[in-house]
Amino acid sequence: PYALLPNYGDNFNVAHKNSSECVFACQSSVNDGSNGANADRGDAANFPYGGVVGCCGFFPPSQYLVNHFKTDPITGLPDLTTFNNTDVKNDLGIPSSDTSFTPYTGTLDPRLDWTVGRRGIPYLDWGKDPGSDWVLDTTFAGPYSPKKNVFYQYQAAGYTDNSWNALTAMNVNLIRFADVLLWAAETEVKIGSLDQAEYYVNLIRNRAANPAGFVHTYIDDAHPENGSTNTPAANYKISPYPPGYFAAQGPVFALEAVQYERMLELGMEGHRFFDLVRWKIAATEINAYLAKYNHPQYLNKAVFTPNKNEYFPIPQSQIDLSAGANGIPAMTQNPGY
């Protein structure tokens, strides 16, 4: 009963929830007599600050994430190793009033502009992302805005709650069929079936390469509600892996390619940290990010400690409650805390 939707962005359009790509989702509803209690409350503060609903930009995408979406201008394949050597151009420190800013012109995976709100690119039907005017504090949060949790402007009447339009009927996708395909690809790599792993990854990449599913320019920038043209909003270039590519490059490359594809496909959907932990590379990846980027500011001097920060500490109250008649707790604290 499951299948990929033809257009990637439809997974994040509230009008298409519970589609063929939805395997497991937390259901949300609005204006049902619950005063917003059944809405997607978890994302209520995760809209661009100052734009859409005015609050609050709590979950901004990172430059590190954005850099992953660079592609080779010839092959359309991702850059697994040097993607982060230089940054995709951003408007950090450039006020929205400065009209001289132009977006990055290099080749990009089109999924970027369904995942991240970035300056000068159409933001659904809300108009072009203005940059800093939609960020609470760029020195704290960086230059980008969340996007996958946001409703279209024309949907406000039917899919937001009367009590507060930040409470929406957007479901929270916990498992999409694309996620399942990439799990399958990972498994095929582990058992040595590299061609089959490549096939699953290419199903994902071929869907992303559908031009009908790209973000397009507006017919009229002043009136985004009038719809879009057929002109891509950026220099999108994406291709499937050539037949036999995984096998030729070997299992180490194939696993890296699958892991990288999960970053591209599932960015900002809440999977990344748990992927890093189960792959046992959380310390490597997170410390590489922390070493290069100093925003958000609360991460200054932060370090990820392996064999500790993969887990939260167990509340002391729960450890105390686990004590038996002898007073000795049956539960022990996670290492490092």
Contacts in CASP RR format, 6 or more apart in sequence:
PFRMAT RR
TARGET T0000
AUTHOR 0000-0000-0000
METHOD contacts of the structure
MODEL  1
PYALLPNYGDNFNVAHKNSSECVFACQSSVNDGSNGANADRGDAANFPYG
GVVGCCGFFPPSQYLVNHFKTDPITGLPDLTTFNNTDVKNDLGIPSSDTS
FTPYTGTLDPRLDWTVGRRGIPYLDWGKDPGSDWVLDTTFAGPYSPKKNV
FYQYQAAGYTDNSWNALTAMNVNLIRFADVLLWAAETEVKIGSLDQAEYY
VNLIRNRAANPAGFVHTYIDDAHPENGSTNTPAANYKISPYPPGYFAAQG
PVFALEAVQYERMLELGMEGHRFFDLVRWKIAATEINAYLAKYNHPQYLN
KAVFTPNKNEYFPIPQSQIDLSAGANGIPAMTQNPGY
1 20 0 8 1.000
2 20 0 8 1.000
2 21 0 8 1.000
2 23 0 8 1.000
2 177 0 8 1.000
2 180 0 8 1.000
3 20 0 8 1.000
3 21 0 8 1.000
3 177 0 8 1.000
4 20 0 8 1.000
4 21 0 8 1.000
4 177 0 8 1.000
4 178 0 8 1.000
4 181 0 8 1.000
4 203 0 8 1.000
4 204 0 8 1.000
4 207 0 8 1.000
5 11 0 8 1.000
5 16 0 8 1.000
5 19 0 8 1.000
5 20 0 8 1.000
5 21 0 8 1.000
5 207 0 8 1.000
6 207 0 8 1.000
6 210 0 8 1.000
6 212 0 8 1.000
6 213 0 8 1.000
7 210 0 8 1.000
7 212 0 8 1.000
7 213 0 8 1.000
8 110 0 8 1.000
8 111 0 8 1.000
8 114 0 8 1.000
8 207 0 8 1.000
8 208 0 8 1.000
8 210 0 8 1.000
8 213 0 8 1.000
9 114 0 8 1.000
9 213 0 8 1.000
10 16 0 8 1.000
10 19 0 8 1.000
11 19 0 8 1.000
11 21 0 8 1.000
11 173 0 8 1.000
11 176 0 8 1.000
11 178 0 8 1.000
12 114 0 8 1.000
12 147 0 8 1.000
12 148 0 8 1.000
12 149 0 8 1.000
12 150 0 8 1.000
12 170 0 8 1.000
13 152 0 8 1.000
14 151 0 8 1.000
14 152 0 8 1.000
14 155 0 8 1.000
14 159 0 8 1.000
14 168 0 8 1.000
14 169 0 8 1.000
14 170 0 8 1.000
14 171 0 8 1.000
15 155 0 8 1.000
15 159 0 8 1.000
17 25 0 8 1.000
17 169 0 8 1.000
17 170 0 8 1.000
17 171 0 8 1.000
18 25 0 8 1.000
18 27 0 8 1.000
18 171 0 8 1.000
20 177 0 8 1.000
21 176 0 8 1.000
21 177 0 8 1.000
21 178 0 8 1.000
22 171 0 8 1.000
22 173 0 8 1.000
22 176 0 8 1.000
22 177 0 8 1.000
23 175 0 8 1.000
23 176 0 8 1.000
23 177 0 8 1.000
23 179 0 8 1.000
23 180 0 8 1.000
24 173 0 8 1.000
24 174 0 8 1.000
24 175 0 8 1.000
25 171 0 8 1.000
25 172 0 8 1.000
25 173 0 8 1.000
25 174 0 8 1.000
25 175 0 8 1.000
26 40 0 8 1.000
26 171 0 8 1.000
26 172 0 8 1.000
26 174 0 8 1.000
27 171 0 8 1.000
28 38 0 8 1.000
28 39 0 8 1.000
28 40 0 8 1.000
28 168 0 8 1.000
28 169 0 8 1.000
28 170 0 8 1.000
28 171 0 8 1.000
28 172 0 8 1.000
29 38 0 8 1.000
29 39 0 8 1.000
29 169 0 8 1.000
30 36 0 8 1.000
30 38 0 8 1.000
30 39 0 8 1.000
30 158 0 8 1.000
30 159 0 8 1.000
30 160 0 8 1.000
30 161 0 8 1.000
30 162 0 8 1.000
30 167 0 8 1.000
30 168 0 8 1.000
30 169 0 8 1.000
31 158 0 8 1.000
31 161 0 8 1.000
31 162 0 8 1.000
32 38 0 8 1.000
35 161 0 8 1.000
35 163 0 8 1.000
36 161 0 8 1.000
36 163 0 8 1.000
36 164 0 8 1.000
36 167 0 8 1.000
39 161 0 8 1.000
39 167 0 8 1.000
39 168 0 8 1.000
39 169 0 8 1.000
40 149 0 8 1.000
40 167 0 8 1.000
40 168 0 8 1.000
40 169 0 8 1.000
40 170 0 8 1.000
40 171 0 8 1.000
40 172 0 8 1.000
41 167 0 8 1.000
42 172 0 8 1.000
43 59 0 8 1.000
43 149 0 8 1.000
43 166 0 8 1.000
43 168 0 8 1.000
43 170 0 8 1.000
43 172 0 8 1.000
44 55 0 8 1.000
44 164 0 8 1.000
44 166 0 8 1.000
44 167 0 8 1.000
45 55 0 8 1.000
45 56 0 8 1.000
45 57 0 8 1.000
45 58 0 8 1.000
45 59 0 8 1.000
45 166 0 8 1.000
46 56 0 8 1.000
46 57 0 8 1.000
46 58 0 8 1.000
46 59 0 8 1.000
46 146 0 8 1.000
46 149 0 8 1.000
47 53 0 8 1.000
47 54 0 8 1.000
47 55 0 8 1.000
47 56 0 8 1.000
47 57 0 8 1.000
47 146 0 8 1.000
47 149 0 8 1.000
47 150 0 8 1.000
47 166 0 8 1.000
48 54 0 8 1.000
48 57 0 8 1.000
48 117 0 8 1.000
48 123 0 8 1.000
48 129 0 8 1.000
48 134 0 8 1.000
48 135 0 8 1.000
48 145 0 8 1.000
48 146 0 8 1.000
48 150 0 8 1.000
49 55 0 8 1.000
49 56 0 8 1.000
49 57 0 8 1.000
49 134 0 8 1.000
49 135 0 8 1.000
49 136 0 8 1.000
49 145 0 8 1.000
50 133 0 8 1.000
50 134 0 8 1.000
51 126 0 8 1.000
51 133 0 8 1.000
51 134 0 8 1.000
52 126 0 8 1.000
52 150 0 8 1.000
52 151 0 8 1.000
52 153 0 8 1.000
53 164 0 8 1.000
53 165 0 8 1.000
53 166 0 8 1.000
54 166 0 8 1.000
55 166 0 8 1.000
56 136 0 8 1.000
57 135 0 8 1.000
57 136 0 8 1.000
57 141 0 8 1.000
57 145 0 8 1.000
57 146 0 8 1.000
59 146 0 8 1.000
59 149 0 8 1.000
59 268 0 8 1.000
60 135 0 8 1.000
60 141 0 8 1.000
60 142 0 8 1.000
60 144 0 8 1.000
60 145 0 8 1.000
60 146 0 8 1.000
60 296 0 8 1.000
61 115 0 8 1.000
61 116 0 8 1.000
61 117 0 8 1.000
61 144 0 8 1.000
61 145 0 8 1.000
61 146 0 8 1.000
61 147 0 8 1.000
61 268 0 8 1.000
62 142 0 8 1.000
62 144 0 8 1.000
62 289 0 8 1.000
62 293 0 8 1.000
63 87 0 8 1.000
63 88 0 8 1.000
63 90 0 8 1.000
63 142 0 8 1.000
63 143 0 8 1.000
63 144 0 8 1.000
63 293 0 8 1.000
64 84 0 8 1.000
64 289 0 8 1.000
64 292 0 8 1.000
64 293 0 8 1.000
65 115 0 8 1.000
65 116 0 8 1.000
65 263 0 8 1.000
65 267 0 8 1.000
65 268 0 8 1.000
66 87 0 8 1.000
66 88 0 8 1.000
66 90 0 8 1.000
66 112 0 8 1.000
66 116 0 8 1.000
66 118 0 8 1.000
66 144 0 8 1.000
67 83 0 8 1.000
67 84 0 8 1.000
67 86 0 8 1.000
67 87 0 8 1.000
67 88 0 8 1.000
68 78 0 8 1.000
68 83 0 8 1.000
68 84 0 8 1.000
68 260 0 8 1.000
68 263 0 8 1.000
68 264 0 8 1.000
69 88 0 8 1.000
69 108 0 8 1.000
69 109 0 8 1.000
69 111 0 8 1.000
69 112 0 8 1.000
69 115 0 8 1.000
69 264 0 8 1.000
70 78 0 8 1.000
70 79 0 8 1.000
70 83 0 8 1.000
70 88 0 8 1.000
70 106 0 8 1.000
70 107 0 8 1.000
70 108 0 8 1.000
70 109 0 8 1.000
71 77 0 8 1.000
71 78 0 8 1.000
71 79 0 8 1.000
71 107 0 8 1.000
71 108 0 8 1.000
71 109 0 8 1.000
71 237 0 8 1.000
71 238 0 8 1.000
72 78 0 8 1.000
72 79 0 8 1.000
72 107 0 8 1.000
72 237 0 8 1.000
73 106 0 8 1.000
73 107 0 8 1.000
73 237 0 8 1.000
75 239 0 8 1.000
76 107 0 8 1.000
76 237 0 8 1.000
76 238 0 8 1.000
76 239 0 8 1.000
77 239 0 8 1.000
77 241 0 8 1.000
78 109 0 8 1.000
78 257 0 8 1.000
78 260 0 8 1.000
78 261 0 8 1.000
78 264 0 8 1.000
80 253 0 8 1.000
80 256 0 8 1.000
80 257 0 8 1.000
80 260 0 8 1.000
84 288 0 8 1.000
84 292 0 8 1.000
88 104 0 8 1.000
88 108 0 8 1.000
89 103 0 8 1.000
89 104 0 8 1.000
89 105 0 8 1.000
90 104 0 8 1.000
90 118 0 8 1.000
90 119 0 8 1.000
90 142 0 8 1.000
90 143 0 8 1.000
90 144 0 8 1.000
91 101 0 8 1.000
91 119 0 8 1.000
91 131 0 8 1.000
91 132 0 8 1.000
91 143 0 8 1.000
92 138 0 8 1.000
92 142 0 8 1.000
92 143 0 8 1.000
93 132 0 8 1.000
93 138 0 8 1.000
93 143 0 8 1.000
94 101 0 8 1.000
94 119 0 8 1.000
94 132 0 8 1.000
95 132 0 8 1.000
96 119 0 8 1.000
96 130 0 8 1.000
96 131 0 8 1.000
96 132 0 8 1.000
96 133 0 8 1.000
101 119 0 8 1.000
101 120 0 8 1.000
103 118 0 8 1.000
103 119 0 8 1.000
103 120 0 8 1.000
103 121 0 8 1.000
103 234 0 8 1.000
104 234 0 8 1.000
104 235 0 8 1.000
105 235 0 8 1.000
106 235 0 8 1.000
107 235 0 8 1.000
107 236 0 8 1.000
107 237 0 8 1.000
108 234 0 8 1.000
108 235 0 8 1.000
108 236 0 8 1.000
108 237 0 8 1.000
109 208 0 8 1.000
109 236 0 8 1.000
109 238 0 8 1.000
109 264 0 8 1.000
110 208 0 8 1.000
110 209 0 8 1.000
110 213 0 8 1.000
110 214 0 8 1.000
110 215 0 8 1.000
110 232 0 8 1.000
110 234 0 8 1.000
110 236 0 8 1.000
110 238 0 8 1.000
111 208 0 8 1.000
111 264 0 8 1.000
111 265 0 8 1.000
112 118 0 8 1.000
112 234 0 8 1.000
113 121 0 8 1.000
113 122 0 8 1.000
113 214 0 8 1.000
113 215 0 8 1.000
113 233 0 8 1.000
113 234 0 8 1.000
114 147 0 8 1.000
114 148 0 8 1.000
114 215 0 8 1.000
115 147 0 8 1.000
115 148 0 8 1.000
115 267 0 8 1.000
115 268 0 8 1.000
116 144 0 8 1.000
116 145 0 8 1.000
116 146 0 8 1.000
116 147 0 8 1.000
116 268 0 8 1.000
117 123 0 8 1.000
117 129 0 8 1.000
117 144 0 8 1.000
117 145 0 8 1.000
117 146 0 8 1.000
117 147 0 8 1.000
118 129 0 8 1.000
118 131 0 8 1.000
118 143 0 8 1.000
118 144 0 8 1.000
118 145 0 8 1.000
119 129 0 8 1.000
119 130 0 8 1.000
119 131 0 8 1.000
119 143 0 8 1.000
120 128 0 8 1.000
120 129 0 8 1.000
120 130 0 8 1.000
120 131 0 8 1.000
121 128 0 8 1.000
121 129 0 8 1.000
121 215 0 8 1.000
121 233 0 8 1.000
121 234 0 8 1.000
122 128 0 8 1.000
122 129 0 8 1.000
122 215 0 8 1.000
122 216 0 8 1.000
122 217 0 8 1.000
122 218 0 8 1.000
122 224 0 8 1.000
122 228 0 8 1.000
122 233 0 8 1.000
123 129 0 8 1.000
123 145 0 8 1.000
123 147 0 8 1.000
123 150 0 8 1.000
124 147 0 8 1.000
124 150 0 8 1.000
124 151 0 8 1.000
124 152 0 8 1.000
124 153 0 8 1.000
125 152 0 8 1.000
125 153 0 8 1.000
125 154 0 8 1.000
125 224 0 8 1.000
125 225 0 8 1.000
125 227 0 8 1.000
126 150 0 8 1.000
126 152 0 8 1.000
126 153 0 8 1.000
126 224 0 8 1.000
127 218 0 8 1.000
127 221 0 8 1.000
127 224 0 8 1.000
128 218 0 8 1.000
128 221 0 8 1.000
128 224 0 8 1.000
129 145 0 8 1.000
131 143 0 8 1.000
131 145 0 8 1.000
132 138 0 8 1.000
132 143 0 8 1.000
134 145 0 8 1.000
135 141 0 8 1.000
135 142 0 8 1.000
135 143 0 8 1.000
135 144 0 8 1.000
135 145 0 8 1.000
139 295 0 8 1.000
139 297 0 8 1.000
140 295 0 8 1.000
140 296 0 8 1.000
140 297 0 8 1.000
140 298 0 8 1.000
141 295 0 8 1.000
141 296 0 8 1.000
142 295 0 8 1.000
142 296 0 8 1.000
146 268 0 8 1.000
147 268 0 8 1.000
148 267 0 8 1.000
148 268 0 8 1.000
148 269 0 8 1.000
149 168 0 8 1.000
149 170 0 8 1.000
151 159 0 8 1.000
151 160 0 8 1.000
151 168 0 8 1.000
151 170 0 8 1.000
153 224 0 8 1.000
153 225 0 8 1.000
154 225 0 8 1.000
156 165 0 8 1.000
158 169 0 8 1.000
159 168 0 8 1.000
159 169 0 8 1.000
159 170 0 8 1.000
160 166 0 8 1.000
160 167 0 8 1.000
160 168 0 8 1.000
160 169 0 8 1.000
161 167 0 8 1.000
161 168 0 8 1.000
173 269 0 8 1.000
176 266 0 8 1.000
176 269 0 8 1.000
178 204 0 8 1.000
178 207 0 8 1.000
178 265 0 8 1.000
178 266 0 8 1.000
179 262 0 8 1.000
179 265 0 8 1.000
179 266 0 8 1.000
179 271 0 8 1.000
181 200 0 8 1.000
181 201 0 8 1.000
181 203 0 8 1.000
181 204 0 8 1.000
182 200 0 8 1.000
182 201 0 8 1.000
182 204 0 8 1.000
182 258 0 8 1.000
182 261 0 8 1.000
182 262 0 8 1.000
182 265 0 8 1.000
182 266 0 8 1.000
184 197 0 8 1.000
184 200 0 8 1.000
185 196 0 8 1.000
185 197 0 8 1.000
185 198 0 8 1.000
185 200 0 8 1.000
185 201 0 8 1.000
185 258 0 8 1.000
185 261 0 8 1.000
186 197 0 8 1.000
186 255 0 8 1.000
186 258 0 8 1.000
186 259 0 8 1.000
188 194 0 8 1.000
188 196 0 8 1.000
188 197 0 8 1.000
188 200 0 8 1.000
189 197 0 8 1.000
189 246 0 8 1.000
189 251 0 8 1.000
189 254 0 8 1.000
189 255 0 8 1.000
189 258 0 8 1.000
190 255 0 8 1.000
192 251 0 8 1.000
194 244 0 8 1.000
194 246 0 8 1.000
194 247 0 8 1.000
194 250 0 8 1.000
194 251 0 8 1.000
194 254 0 8 1.000
195 244 0 8 1.000
195 246 0 8 1.000
195 247 0 8 1.000
197 246 0 8 1.000
197 254 0 8 1.000
197 258 0 8 1.000
198 241 0 8 1.000
198 243 0 8 1.000
198 244 0 8 1.000
198 245 0 8 1.000
198 246 0 8 1.000
198 247 0 8 1.000
198 254 0 8 1.000
201 240 0 8 1.000
201 241 0 8 1.000
201 246 0 8 1.000
201 257 0 8 1.000
201 258 0 8 1.000
201 261 0 8 1.000
202 240 0 8 1.000
202 241 0 8 1.000
204 261 0 8 1.000
204 265 0 8 1.000
205 238 0 8 1.000
205 239 0 8 1.000
205 240 0 8 1.000
205 241 0 8 1.000
205 261 0 8 1.000
206 240 0 8 1.000
208 238 0 8 1.000
208 264 0 8 1.000
208 265 0 8 1.000
209 238 0 8 1.000
209 239 0 8 1.000
209 240 0 8 1.000
211 230 0 8 1.000
211 232 0 8 1.000
214 232 0 8 1.000
214 233 0 8 1.000
214 236 0 8 1.000
215 232 0 8 1.000
215 233 0 8 1.000
215 234 0 8 1.000
216 228 0 8 1.000
216 229 0 8 1.000
216 230 0 8 1.000
216 231 0 8 1.000
216 232 0 8 1.000
216 233 0 8 1.000
217 228 0 8 1.000
217 229 0 8 1.000
217 231 0 8 1.000
217 232 0 8 1.000
217 233 0 8 1.000
218 224 0 8 1.000
218 226 0 8 1.000
218 227 0 8 1.000
218 228 0 8 1.000
218 229 0 8 1.000
219 226 0 8 1.000
219 227 0 8 1.000
219 228 0 8 1.000
219 229 0 8 1.000
220 226 0 8 1.000
241 257 0 8 1.000
246 253 0 8 1.000
246 254 0 8 1.000
246 257 0 8 1.000
247 254 0 8 1.000
249 257 0 8 1.000
259 275 0 8 1.000
259 279 0 8 1.000
262 271 0 8 1.000
262 272 0 8 1.000
262 275 0 8 1.000
263 272 0 8 1.000
266 272 0 8 1.000
273 282 0 8 1.000
276 282 0 8 1.000
276 285 0 8 1.000
276 286 0 8 1.000
277 310 0 8 1.000
282 304 0 8 1.000
282 306 0 8 1.000
282 309 0 8 1.000
282 310 0 8 1.000
283 304 0 8 1.000
283 305 0 8 1.000
283 306 0 8 1.000
283 309 0 8 1.000
286 304 0 8 1.000
286 309 0 8 1.000
287 303 0 8 1.000
287 304 0 8 1.000
290 299 0 8 1.000
290 302 0 8 1.000
290 303 0 8 1.000
290 304 0 8 1.000
293 299 0 8 1.000
294 300 0 8 1.000
305 336 0 8 1.000
307 335 0 8 1.000
307 336 0 8 1.000
308 334 0 8 1.000
308 335 0 8 1.000
308 336 0 8 1.000
308 337 0 8 1.000
311 334 0 8 1.000
312 334 0 8 1.000
313 333 0 8 1.000
313 334 0 8 1.000
313 337 0 8 1.000
314 331 0 8 1.000
314 333 0 8 1.000
314 334 0 8 1.000
314 337 0 8 1.000
318 331 0 8 1.000
319 329 0 8 1.000
319 331 0 8 1.000
319 332 0 8 1.000
319 333 0 8 1.000
320 329 0 8 1.000
322 329 0 8 1.000
322 330 0 8 1.000
322 331 0 8 1.000
323 329 0 8 1.000
323 330 0 8 1.000
324 330 0 8 1.000
END
